[in-house]
Amino acid sequence: MKFRLWAVLLGVAVVGPTQAQAAERWTHGAVASVHPLATEAGVRVLKEGGNAVDAAIATAITLGIVDGHDSGLGGGCFILIRAADGSVTAIDARETAPALAKRDMFLKDGKVDEEASKTGALAVATPGALAGYQLALEKLGRRKLADLLQPAAQLAEEGFPIDEVYARKYAMTTDKLARFESSKKILLHADGSALKQGEILKQPELAATLRAIGERGIDWFYKGEFAEKVDAWMRANGGVLRKEDFAAYAPKLREPLRTKYRGYDIIGFPPPSSGGVHVAEILNMLDGFDVPHLSLVDRTHVIAESMKLAFADRAFWLGDPDFVPVPRSLIDPGYAKSLAAKIDLKKAIPVPAHGEPPNAKTEIFGDFGKHTTHLSAADADGNWVAITQTINTAFGSKVIVPGTGVILNDEMDDFAVAPGVPNAFKLVGAEANAVAPLKRPLSSMSPTIVLKDGNPILSVGAAGGPTIITQTLLAIVGVIDLKLDIGTALARPRIHQQWSPDQLKIEEAFGEDILKELEARGHRLDKQKRFGACQGVMWDAASQSFQAAHDPRVPGGAGGW
């Protein structure tokens, strides 16, 4: 395909769905994402004198075009930046519930209308991604937003061949997309059928939106014509999102979450991300085990049990820290030690409920009174970036408001629409994550940067709903404990245990002997050929060069110069 040729010419590595990446190396900078054209956009910015922040934002914007079923202007993101001067910035550009949202808005005749939080007008929260991009560039970038939007607009207008993943998401959502006139017009054939792999998708309305933002600034989106179009459509279609929600939206600067693991500094994203908390909580539990020297089955068992204990805490304690008290002691090493003591090396343990971290009501995060995509970028000046962004499930709410070309999110499903009712990813939540006006839904997005002796060595994150947390965790374990390069770490078989349902999602690549032994220890296995999509950039001190890798389970691109 032409886009693969473009990628190769610009130094972007493209690999097949099961092939581990060879360790390519670059000295000036590197980018990894789930699409070669997005990675190409970031690498081009680096070559033109931009820094890693500029490259990451260019990549993120382009992903909203070529990987639009996962993310875009209609969604939100978490941006984690370790700047060249050593400072760390965490930008929370998560979507917010509309001001008219109500706790029981998804109840109908006393029963939960689970579809309403996933498809259509009520599913949409106020988008934050664009405001997050702007803030990142203003604080730490060298390029203007308008400079990065123009190439993206041209790509949206000229079109690109859809890949295997895009085609598969089309097939899964065709009927729902066809319910909305503008979505059907832009994303489907005239007869309502889905595009096939290799067909060209052109998005002229999205191109016009990108150009309008570039020419008039993000106020056009948040306080002007775009917000007015969304408001009018929502009023006509039973939604509660209003132009006032757009005008009131602002990204938040959060205090980065800092913990240690075996002498490395782990910088994660704080709530409303659950990822940073629970990556840290699981690593704290693993710190008490000799992970590198455990047998494969013992190591897999211990990690799975640690995941289960952490996700039980997630279900009860986690939410928007501006609305509920989220205990800081969830990441306390002493608390993790008490949890790890419950792990039986010979059998899976029952976890009937969440744990009780110390001082849970007094030592808290904040100011209380995800189908996703991840990208990583780094440059030789010492700027490292991890961005995870999403519109939630495939094609979000399935809504494109006429005249905008922007696919709107369905992030309202990331709230606990009712206590104990699973969302699209089978995650349950409690009061901490209940719907409330202007509240940010809990997220699994886990952008993470790892430092050794004060110097960044890894930027990593993932896509795939709650498996984002466990994929990120496994990548870190692969690099730190198993001393793997990032490409090899991402290619290793993976597991996921989220407490409810109590089953171990596991890739068949572990082999029958390991699978049988885990079953003998009491694990209920959900066998998968493959799952997830993890990206990372790593610094190799021995060769004084960057390595970049995307998950070999999906198409993607890793490149640099």
URDAPE-V45784 format. One line per field, one symbol per residue. phi: phi as a letter, one per 30 degrees, with the letter a starting at -180 (. if undefined). psi: psi as a letter, one per 20 degrees, with the letter a starting at -180 (. if undefined). A space follows every 50 residues. Layout:
# URDAPE-V45784
phi=???
psi=???
This chain:
# URDAPE-V45784
phi=.ddddedddcicdbbddbcdddddbbcclabbadbedddeddddddddjd cddedddeddddddcdbddcalddbbacbcbcdedjdbbccccddbdedd dbecdccbhicdcddddcbjdddccddbedddeddddddbcccdeedddd ddddddddjaddcddedddeddbedddddcedddddcbdedidddcejdd ccbdddeddddddddcidddddbbddddddedddddbidcdbddddddda dbdcdeccbbbhiccccccdeddcddddedddddddddcdedcddedddd ddddddeedddddedccdadddbbdcddddcdeddddddddddcdcadcd bdaddbddhdcccbdiceb.ebbbbbbabddjdbbbbcbacideihdicc deicicdddbdddddddaeiddcdcidcbceecddaeidcddbcebdbbc cbhicdbacaaabkhddeddddeddddddddchcddddddddebbabcib ddbcdbddddjddddddddddjddccdbdaajacbabbccddchbdcbbc dddbdlbbaaa
psi=qhhhgggghjkppprrijpqpqnqqqhhrqqpajphhggggghggghjir ahggggggggghhigikiihrahjbrrpppporhjiqppoookqqqqqhj qqhkijpokiqpnhhhihpagiiprpqigghgggggghgjrhqqghhhhg hgggghghrqpqaggghghghhjghhhihpghggggirrhjjqqqrpiqp opmhhhghgghgghhirihhghjcgghhgggggghijjrjprhhgghiqp qqpqoqpprqoliqpooaprqjpiggghgggghhghhjqmghjqrghggg gggghggggghhgghghqaoiihqoophihjphgghhhghiippiiqpqq nhrrrnqqlhihnrqalp.oorqqqqqqriijpppoppqqjdrpkcijpo ppjhjppqrlihiirnhqpipqahjjpqrahhkqpqpjqpqqqiplpqpp qpkippippqarqlchigghggghgggggggilqrhghghiqqrrpokgo qmqopppiihqhggghhhhhjjpopnpqgqqropqqpqpohgilrqqqqr piiqqaqpra.
